[in-house]
Amino acid sequence: MRDRFPLLMLGALLLCLVLGGFLLRGASRGGFADTLSTYRAAEGGARALYLLAEESGLPVARRSADLQVLDEASSSTVILLAVEVKGSHEENLDETLLATERDAGLADEDVPHEGLNALHAAELNDDEQEELLEHVKAGHSLVYVPWGSRENPLLEALGVKLQKVDTSLPMRTLVPPQPTPYALGVERVEAKVQAFLTLPSDAVQVLEDVQLERPVAAVVPYGLGRVLVVGAPELAMNQALARADNAQFWLSALRALGPGPHEFSEFHHGFTNERSVVDFARRYGLHFAVAQLLLGVALWSVSLKRFGRPHPPPEAVRVGATDALFAMSRLYREGRHHAFAAGLIARGLTQELALYAGLPAHASASIVSEGLMGRNREDLSQGLRAIVRRAEETQTDKDLQQLAARAAELRNRIHPTGPLHAPAASSEEP
């Protein structure tokens, strides 16, 4: 044990370091959530936008279900922030040259994910796209903030195309090109732009680059509804709301889109209604999930433990008892202990009849016989005397078997329940 003590201490120290690292990582507020998730409080999250709308009196909610079923009776506005759409593609190969390596932040064409969020963040599939477009066509509103500049079926249905902005350009200043309710009270907006918009003729421009005069945000009518498309996802991040009139832009745009409620889709950022250890770890930190798992293992171990001496399995008991019985019978036969075995049978019967007669278990056969006579059980008294007398004369296996059979028959008469247990004349004399 002394030789293993240093290894034990080293393992305990390593475990403390690992758990401490997970604890510090989980303690970072909202760092576990995905980019532009309203649960994420880090720079790349949208928690500030959610809280801003909530504190300003706008009805907001987080949607943890997919978009395959939408309530047509509700006037809710669905908000998709950096949600990947199935079928995204790049049409202009020249814009591909502007793309940088992966994990380049805002310059990356793929949405940056935190850890395992890349495995849980779901794309907007074909069924959801169809249902969402029907929802907008029925007169509802949608806010769509795409990431990067790739084309996708949702934008194609709206007639909007994206043109990638040079990644070397600094932060842009955006202004409303014309007075609209969507930019009420907004003079200028500052944000890093990922893509300029190519819009259909009936679209309403909301924000454009003050120098390049290219649209960055616009409202596109679709059926009876409308869609706000923003080509600057950084505008919705926590780090950008304190600049210029960025916060006022979102408040004015959401108010102009409808009374709400405004539902931020968290399902496509990996937050669902399902409860599991993986979801628990992803949301609250791995150290809590490990503690929960260890607690479950400990409870399972305690449930398997029993108190007292361990019991052998029933099969082992049955086989062991059978083997012991055969071994004892062989010993008695080989040693010719028929008289001794007969005496054991007579003694056991005497003890059982003594309890029935109200006598001590160690009472002799003669006393027990008299006690049975006092209880008006002459049949049992005579049978016991016959068994004791016959036990003294037992010499062979056949005699022993007959004695055991008569003892069992007499024992069954202790509590007669029917005609089969009535006193038999044969029990009076062996």
Disulfide bonds with the S-S distance in Angstrom:
none
